[in-house]
Amino acid sequence: MSARTESAATASLAASCGDATSAATTSLAASRGDATSAATTRAATTSAAAAGAGASRWSAINWTNSAALIGVHLGALAVFWTGVSLPALVALAVVYWIQIFGVSAGYHRYFAHRSFRTSRAFQFVLAYLGAAAAQMGPLWWTSYHRRHHAHADDPRDVHSPRQSGLLWAHVGWVLDANSAQMDPRYVRDWLRYPELRWLERRRWLPPLTVIGALAAAGALLERARPEWGAGPLQLVAWGFFVATSLCYQVTFCVNSISHRFGRRRFETADDSRNVAWLALLTNGEGWHNNHHRFPSSEKHGVAWWEVDVTHYLLRGLSMLGVVWSIRTHGQRVDGEGKAR
């Protein structure tokens, strides 16, 4: 699917961050589920990280990158002025589930863990849908998630409730200035794609596309069906600002709630938990303990009753030939997980 050589720009960018080999080994182990290798690397780096980890918490707020997060939540308050209509609620549901799919299937299961393969064209579609959730670009998201798996709940984990508290894990790390830039050492496999680097620099474009589409649809409905009470501002308020705020919060809950509350089927080295209600809201991302045991598996639900909508959608796409080489945990779960 991709060439093995990296561009000169990629090499220089990775080299500028230093110690690329160690970080690349760590991220590769985390993304492919090599638990032994990842644990070994964590053990070697924990003592060094512990010395400086505390000082990095709540150092300063990066207002530039935080403006979008804060602005989206403030924008959701516009619903008190626009009112609500059936088209607005439909727009909310449609955009929310598209964003969740973009983050879950695209950013998480494809880019961060490479749990299935697809064409280069659909790869860009997944990146665009993920960016439509306004959670930064695909390279930034993947970089921090791979770092999380490489150092899950140790002092180098950027959003561990164990290390820095629930509020920090939920949203504090996103606002912090130290999290403003992605670490290219964790995404060297993706930096060779110029279209992904282009989207990373223009990560604001997909959210604006959503806003523009909603405004156009609202204007059309306002003229064609005025009795429905829908309009451009109303559809933007519900379909983008409310939907994106909800998408933010459930995604953040995976980092915070799923590492503090819930049930553990597998005895992993981290604090990951399975949270059923969160899995329903995130298309399966709430089965977080399952995921940390088998990070390279595309399927997060292990038991038959563990609903994983992203898995069902990807299986459907595989039947159409859009995605292939889906990786699963296979039969390794037998006899290991606790049925609870």
Backbone hydrogen bonds, N-H to C=O, Kabsch-Sander energy under -0.5 kcal/mol:
donor,donor_aa,acceptor,acceptor_aa,energy
11,A,7,S,-2.2
12,S,8,A,-2.4
13,L,9,A,-2.0
14,A,10,T,-2.6
15,A,11,A,-2.5
16,S,12,S,-1.7
17,C,13,L,-0.5
17,C,14,A,-1.2
18,G,15,A,-1.2
23,A,19,D,-1.6
24,A,20,A,-2.7
25,T,21,T,-2.1
26,T,22,S,-2.1
27,S,23,A,-2.8
28,L,24,A,-2.3
29,A,25,T,-2.1
30,A,26,T,-2.3
31,S,27,S,-2.7
32,R,28,L,-1.8
33,G,29,A,-0.8
34,D,29,A,-2.3
35,A,33,G,-1.8
38,A,34,D,-2.6
39,A,35,A,-2.5
40,T,36,T,-2.3
41,T,37,S,-2.3
42,R,38,A,-2.5
43,A,39,A,-2.4
44,A,40,T,-1.7
45,T,41,T,-1.3
45,T,42,R,-0.5
46,T,42,R,-1.9
47,S,43,A,-0.6
49,A,45,T,-2.3
50,A,46,T,-2.5
51,A,47,S,-0.8
52,G,48,A,-0.6
52,G,49,A,-1.0
53,A,49,A,-1.6
54,G,50,A,-0.6
56,S,52,G,-0.7
56,S,53,A,-1.1
57,R,54,G,-1.1
59,S,56,S,-0.9
62,N,175,L,-2.4
63,W,61,I,-1.1
66,S,62,N,-1.8
67,A,63,W,-1.3
68,A,64,T,-0.5
69,L,65,N,-0.6
70,I,66,S,-2.7
71,G,67,A,-3.0
72,V,68,A,-2.4
73,H,69,L,-1.5
74,L,70,I,-2.2
75,G,71,G,-2.6
76,A,72,V,-1.4
77,L,74,L,-1.3
78,A,75,G,-1.8
79,V,76,A,-1.5
80,F,77,L,-1.8
81,W,78,A,-1.8
82,T,78,A,-2.2
83,G,79,V,-1.7
89,L,85,S,-1.9
90,V,86,L,-2.3
91,A,87,P,-2.5
92,L,88,A,-2.2
93,A,89,L,-2.3
94,V,90,V,-2.8
95,V,91,A,-2.5
96,Y,92,L,-2.2
97,W,93,A,-2.1
98,I,94,V,-2.0
99,Q,95,V,-2.8
100,I,96,Y,-2.6
101,F,97,W,-2.2
102,G,98,I,-2.5
103,V,99,Q,-2.4
104,S,100,I,-3.2
105,A,101,F,-2.3
106,G,101,F,-1.2
107,Y,102,G,-2.2
108,H,103,V,-2.7
109,R,104,S,-2.5
110,Y,105,A,-0.9
110,Y,106,G,-0.6
111,F,106,G,-2.8
112,A,107,Y,-1.7
113,H,108,H,-1.2
114,R,110,Y,-1.8
115,S,109,R,-2.9
117,R,324,W,-3.3
119,S,322,V,-0.7
123,Q,119,S,-2.0
124,F,120,R,-1.5
125,V,121,A,-1.6
126,L,122,F,-2.6
127,A,123,Q,-1.9
128,Y,124,F,-2.6
129,L,125,V,-2.7
130,G,126,L,-2.3
131,A,127,A,-2.4
132,A,128,Y,-1.4
133,A,130,G,-1.4
134,A,131,A,-2.0
135,Q,130,G,-0.6
141,W,137,G,-2.4
142,T,138,P,-2.2
143,S,139,L,-2.4
144,Y,140,W,-2.1
145,H,141,W,-2.1
146,R,142,T,-2.6
147,R,143,S,-1.8
148,H,144,Y,-1.9
149,H,145,H,-2.1
150,A,146,R,-2.2
151,H,147,R,-1.5
152,A,149,H,-0.7
154,D,151,H,-2.4
157,D,154,D,-2.4
160,S,157,D,-0.7
164,S,160,S,-2.5
165,G,161,P,-1.8
169,A,165,G,-2.0
170,H,166,L,-2.0
171,V,167,L,-2.6
172,G,167,L,-2.0
173,W,168,W,-2.2
174,V,171,V,-0.7
175,L,171,V,-1.4
176,D,172,G,-1.3
177,A,60,A,-3.0
179,S,176,D,-1.5
180,A,177,A,-1.5
186,Y,183,D,-1.7
187,V,184,P,-1.1
190,W,187,V,-1.2
191,L,187,V,-1.7
193,Y,190,W,-1.8
196,L,193,Y,-0.7
197,R,193,Y,-1.8
198,W,194,P,-2.4
199,L,195,E,-2.0
200,E,196,L,-2.3
201,R,197,R,-1.8
202,R,198,W,-1.0
203,R,200,E,-0.9
205,L,202,R,-2.2
208,L,204,W,-1.7
209,T,205,L,-2.1
210,V,206,P,-2.0
211,I,207,P,-2.4
212,G,208,L,-2.7
213,A,209,T,-2.4
214,L,210,V,-2.4
215,A,211,I,-2.6
216,A,212,G,-2.3
217,A,213,A,-2.3
218,G,214,L,-2.6
219,A,215,A,-2.3
220,L,216,A,-2.1
221,L,217,A,-2.4
222,E,218,G,-2.3
223,R,219,A,-1.4
224,A,220,L,-2.9
225,R,221,L,-2.8
228,W,225,R,-1.8
229,G,226,P,-1.4
235,L,231,G,-2.3
236,V,232,P,-2.1
237,A,233,L,-2.5
238,W,234,Q,-2.5
239,G,235,L,-2.6
240,F,236,V,-1.8
241,F,236,V,-1.9
242,V,237,A,-2.1
243,A,238,W,-1.3
244,T,240,F,-3.0
245,S,241,F,-1.8
246,L,242,V,-2.4
247,C,243,A,-2.3
248,Y,244,T,-2.7
249,Q,245,S,-2.3
250,V,246,L,-2.4
251,T,247,C,-1.8
252,F,248,Y,-2.8
253,C,249,Q,-2.0
254,V,250,V,-1.0
254,V,251,T,-0.6
255,N,251,T,-0.9
255,N,252,F,-0.5
256,S,252,F,-1.8
257,I,253,C,-0.5
258,S,253,C,-2.0
259,H,256,S,-1.5
260,R,257,I,-2.0
261,F,257,I,-3.2
263,R,274,N,-2.2
265,R,263,R,-0.6
268,T,266,F,-1.6
273,R,258,S,-2.7
274,N,263,R,-3.4
275,V,286,G,-2.6
279,A,275,V,-1.9
280,L,276,A,-1.7
281,L,277,W,-1.3
282,T,278,L,-1.3
283,N,280,L,-0.5
284,G,279,A,-2.6
285,E,282,T,-0.7
287,W,284,G,-1.4
288,H,273,R,-0.7
288,H,286,G,-2.2
291,H,287,W,-1.8
292,H,288,H,-2.4
293,R,289,N,-1.6
294,F,290,N,-2.2
297,S,294,F,-1.7
298,E,327,R,-3.7
299,K,327,R,-0.5
300,H,298,E,-0.6
306,E,303,A,-1.4
307,V,305,W,-1.3
310,T,283,N,-2.2
312,Y,308,D,-1.8
313,L,309,V,-2.5
314,L,310,T,-2.5
315,R,311,H,-2.3
316,G,312,Y,-2.1
317,L,313,L,-2.3
318,S,314,L,-2.0
319,M,315,R,-1.6
320,L,316,G,-1.0
321,G,318,S,-0.9
322,V,317,L,-2.4
323,V,317,L,-0.7
324,W,117,R,-2.6
327,R,115,S,-3.2
332,R,329,H,-1.4
334,D,331,Q,-1.5
336,E,333,V,-1.9
337,G,333,V,-1.6
338,K,265,R,-1.9
339,A,337,G,-0.5
340,R,338,K,-1.7
